[in-house]
Amino acid sequence: MITRLRIEGMTCQHCVRAVFTALTPVPGITSADVSVGAAVIEHDGAATIDALREAIEVSGYSVTLANEERRRLPIV
């Protein structure tokens, strides 16, 4: 699964590192691409939006929008 998040309060690379570090202990994450104001997280489904939101809030930021996408197989 892929979860895309909009994150409020991030303004610099320090913020990016703080959010990335906060996401590290969330179970099920296979990769996280964090940029100023956003994150794209690949996971096995165990990382719920609530768990991601909670981890980010601990680092001092807030999730304003969350969107989950299930991976689709290509049609041949």
PyMOL commands that place a pseudoatom at each C-alpha (Angstrom):
pseudoatom trace, name=CA, resn=MET, resi=1, chain=A, elem=C, hetatm=0, pos=[0.000, 0.000, 0.000]
pseudoatom trace, name=CA, resn=ILE, resi=2, chain=A, elem=C, hetatm=0, pos=[0.984, 3.603, -0.495]
pseudoatom trace, name=CA, resn=THR, resi=3, chain=A, elem=C, hetatm=0, pos=[-0.139, 6.376, 1.837]
pseudoatom trace, name=CA, resn=ARG, resi=4, chain=A, elem=C, hetatm=0, pos=[0.302, 10.015, 0.823]
pseudoatom trace, name=CA, resn=LEU, resi=5, chain=A, elem=C, hetatm=0, pos=[0.238, 12.599, 3.605]
pseudoatom trace, name=CA, resn=ARG, resi=6, chain=A, elem=C, hetatm=0, pos=[0.091, 16.393, 3.672]
pseudoatom trace, name=CA, resn=ILE, resi=7, chain=A, elem=C, hetatm=0, pos=[1.909, 17.655, 6.754]
pseudoatom trace, name=CA, resn=GLU, resi=8, chain=A, elem=C, hetatm=0, pos=[1.440, 21.103, 8.242]
pseudoatom trace, name=CA, resn=GLY, resi=9, chain=A, elem=C, hetatm=0, pos=[4.210, 23.011, 10.002]
pseudoatom trace, name=CA, resn=MET, resi=10, chain=A, elem=C, hetatm=0, pos=[7.225, 21.703, 8.074]
pseudoatom trace, name=CA, resn=THR, resi=11, chain=A, elem=C, hetatm=0, pos=[9.480, 24.453, 6.703]
pseudoatom trace, name=CA, resn=CYS, resi=12, chain=A, elem=C, hetatm=0, pos=[13.009, 23.050, 6.336]
pseudoatom trace, name=CA, resn=GLN, resi=13, chain=A, elem=C, hetatm=0, pos=[15.250, 19.998, 6.048]
pseudoatom trace, name=CA, resn=HIS, resi=14, chain=A, elem=C, hetatm=0, pos=[15.401, 19.703, 9.834]
pseudoatom trace, name=CA, resn=CYS, resi=15, chain=A, elem=C, hetatm=0, pos=[11.620, 19.203, 9.761]
pseudoatom trace, name=CA, resn=VAL, resi=16, chain=A, elem=C, hetatm=0, pos=[12.020, 16.529, 7.071]
pseudoatom trace, name=CA, resn=ARG, resi=17, chain=A, elem=C, hetatm=0, pos=[14.560, 14.636, 9.205]
pseudoatom trace, name=CA, resn=ALA, resi=18, chain=A, elem=C, hetatm=0, pos=[12.355, 14.937, 12.301]
pseudoatom trace, name=CA, resn=VAL, resi=19, chain=A, elem=C, hetatm=0, pos=[9.338, 13.462, 10.496]
pseudoatom trace, name=CA, resn=PHE, resi=20, chain=A, elem=C, hetatm=0, pos=[11.416, 10.712, 8.848]
pseudoatom trace, name=CA, resn=THR, resi=21, chain=A, elem=C, hetatm=0, pos=[12.888, 9.769, 12.224]
pseudoatom trace, name=CA, resn=ALA, resi=22, chain=A, elem=C, hetatm=0, pos=[9.434, 9.776, 13.842]
pseudoatom trace, name=CA, resn=LEU, resi=23, chain=A, elem=C, hetatm=0, pos=[8.151, 7.354, 11.191]
pseudoatom trace, name=CA, resn=THR, resi=24, chain=A, elem=C, hetatm=0, pos=[11.018, 4.883, 11.671]
pseudoatom trace, name=CA, resn=PRO, resi=25, chain=A, elem=C, hetatm=0, pos=[9.471, 2.865, 14.549]
pseudoatom trace, name=CA, resn=VAL, resi=26, chain=A, elem=C, hetatm=0, pos=[6.034, 2.513, 12.894]
pseudoatom trace, name=CA, resn=PRO, resi=27, chain=A, elem=C, hetatm=0, pos=[5.649, -1.190, 12.050]
pseudoatom trace, name=CA, resn=GLY, resi=28, chain=A, elem=C, hetatm=0, pos=[5.073, -2.211, 8.445]
pseudoatom trace, name=CA, resn=ILE, resi=29, chain=A, elem=C, hetatm=0, pos=[6.777, 0.704, 6.669]
pseudoatom trace, name=CA, resn=THR, resi=30, chain=A, elem=C, hetatm=0, pos=[9.010, -0.457, 3.813]
pseudoatom trace, name=CA, resn=SER, resi=31, chain=A, elem=C, hetatm=0, pos=[9.992, 3.020, 2.573]
pseudoatom trace, name=CA, resn=ALA, resi=32, chain=A, elem=C, hetatm=0, pos=[9.242, 6.661, 3.283]
pseudoatom trace, name=CA, resn=ASP, resi=33, chain=A, elem=C, hetatm=0, pos=[9.890, 9.632, 1.023]
pseudoatom trace, name=CA, resn=VAL, resi=34, chain=A, elem=C, hetatm=0, pos=[9.535, 12.750, 3.165]
pseudoatom trace, name=CA, resn=SER, resi=35, chain=A, elem=C, hetatm=0, pos=[9.745, 16.287, 1.777]
pseudoatom trace, name=CA, resn=VAL, resi=36, chain=A, elem=C, hetatm=0, pos=[8.757, 19.679, 3.148]
pseudoatom trace, name=CA, resn=GLY, resi=37, chain=A, elem=C, hetatm=0, pos=[4.993, 19.464, 3.728]
pseudoatom trace, name=CA, resn=ALA, resi=38, chain=A, elem=C, hetatm=0, pos=[4.454, 15.920, 2.462]
pseudoatom trace, name=CA, resn=ALA, resi=39, chain=A, elem=C, hetatm=0, pos=[5.306, 12.255, 2.807]
pseudoatom trace, name=CA, resn=VAL, resi=40, chain=A, elem=C, hetatm=0, pos=[4.787, 9.225, 0.590]
pseudoatom trace, name=CA, resn=ILE, resi=41, chain=A, elem=C, hetatm=0, pos=[4.942, 6.013, 2.587]
pseudoatom trace, name=CA, resn=GLU, resi=42, chain=A, elem=C, hetatm=0, pos=[5.011, 2.459, 1.248]
pseudoatom trace, name=CA, resn=HIS, resi=43, chain=A, elem=C, hetatm=0, pos=[3.881, -0.154, 3.733]
pseudoatom trace, name=CA, resn=ASP, resi=44, chain=A, elem=C, hetatm=0, pos=[2.416, -3.620, 4.059]
pseudoatom trace, name=CA, resn=GLY, resi=45, chain=A, elem=C, hetatm=0, pos=[-0.920, -2.403, 5.430]
pseudoatom trace, name=CA, resn=ALA, resi=46, chain=A, elem=C, hetatm=0, pos=[0.059, -2.662, 9.087]
pseudoatom trace, name=CA, resn=ALA, resi=47, chain=A, elem=C, hetatm=0, pos=[0.914, 1.057, 9.212]
pseudoatom trace, name=CA, resn=THR, resi=48, chain=A, elem=C, hetatm=0, pos=[-2.497, 2.668, 9.599]
pseudoatom trace, name=CA, resn=ILE, resi=49, chain=A, elem=C, hetatm=0, pos=[-3.207, 6.327, 8.934]
pseudoatom trace, name=CA, resn=ASP, resi=50, chain=A, elem=C, hetatm=0, pos=[-3.809, 6.749, 12.668]
pseudoatom trace, name=CA, resn=ALA, resi=51, chain=A, elem=C, hetatm=0, pos=[-0.403, 5.249, 13.520]
pseudoatom trace, name=CA, resn=LEU, resi=52, chain=A, elem=C, hetatm=0, pos=[1.316, 7.470, 10.949]
pseudoatom trace, name=CA, resn=ARG, resi=53, chain=A, elem=C, hetatm=0, pos=[-0.561, 10.549, 12.163]
pseudoatom trace, name=CA, resn=GLU, resi=54, chain=A, elem=C, hetatm=0, pos=[0.337, 9.802, 15.789]
pseudoatom trace, name=CA, resn=ALA, resi=55, chain=A, elem=C, hetatm=0, pos=[4.041, 9.375, 14.983]
pseudoatom trace, name=CA, resn=ILE, resi=56, chain=A, elem=C, hetatm=0, pos=[4.113, 12.655, 13.066]
pseudoatom trace, name=CA, resn=GLU, resi=57, chain=A, elem=C, hetatm=0, pos=[2.264, 14.527, 15.813]
pseudoatom trace, name=CA, resn=VAL, resi=58, chain=A, elem=C, hetatm=0, pos=[4.854, 13.318, 18.345]
pseudoatom trace, name=CA, resn=SER, resi=59, chain=A, elem=C, hetatm=0, pos=[7.489, 15.067, 16.232]
pseudoatom trace, name=CA, resn=GLY, resi=60, chain=A, elem=C, hetatm=0, pos=[5.535, 18.335, 16.460]
pseudoatom trace, name=CA, resn=TYR, resi=61, chain=A, elem=C, hetatm=0, pos=[3.708, 18.456, 13.106]
pseudoatom trace, name=CA, resn=SER, resi=62, chain=A, elem=C, hetatm=0, pos=[0.151, 17.675, 12.030]
pseudoatom trace, name=CA, resn=VAL, resi=63, chain=A, elem=C, hetatm=0, pos=[-1.305, 15.653, 9.179]
pseudoatom trace, name=CA, resn=THR, resi=64, chain=A, elem=C, hetatm=0, pos=[-3.904, 17.678, 7.278]
pseudoatom trace, name=CA, resn=LEU, resi=65, chain=A, elem=C, hetatm=0, pos=[-4.695, 15.200, 4.495]
pseudoatom trace, name=CA, resn=ALA, resi=66, chain=A, elem=C, hetatm=0, pos=[-4.176, 11.456, 4.118]
pseudoatom trace, name=CA, resn=ASN, resi=67, chain=A, elem=C, hetatm=0, pos=[-4.824, 9.283, 1.083]
pseudoatom trace, name=CA, resn=GLU, resi=68, chain=A, elem=C, hetatm=0, pos=[-4.299, 5.515, 0.847]
pseudoatom trace, name=CA, resn=GLU, resi=69, chain=A, elem=C, hetatm=0, pos=[-3.760, 3.658, -2.409]
pseudoatom trace, name=CA, resn=ARG, resi=70, chain=A, elem=C, hetatm=0, pos=[-3.627, -0.060, -2.814]
pseudoatom trace, name=CA, resn=ARG, resi=71, chain=A, elem=C, hetatm=0, pos=[-1.001, -1.230, -5.249]
pseudoatom trace, name=CA, resn=ARG, resi=72, chain=A, elem=C, hetatm=0, pos=[-2.491, -2.425, -8.504]
pseudoatom trace, name=CA, resn=LEU, resi=73, chain=A, elem=C, hetatm=0, pos=[-1.049, -5.014, -10.801]
pseudoatom trace, name=CA, resn=PRO, resi=74, chain=A, elem=C, hetatm=0, pos=[-0.465, -3.802, -14.352]
pseudoatom trace, name=CA, resn=ILE, resi=75, chain=A, elem=C, hetatm=0, pos=[-2.963, -5.017, -16.932]
pseudoatom trace, name=CA, resn=VAL, resi=76, chain=A, elem=C, hetatm=0, pos=[-1.245, -6.755, -19.793]
for i in range(1, 76): cmd.bond("trace and resi %d" % i, "trace and resi %d" % (i + 1))
show_as sticks, trace
zoom trace
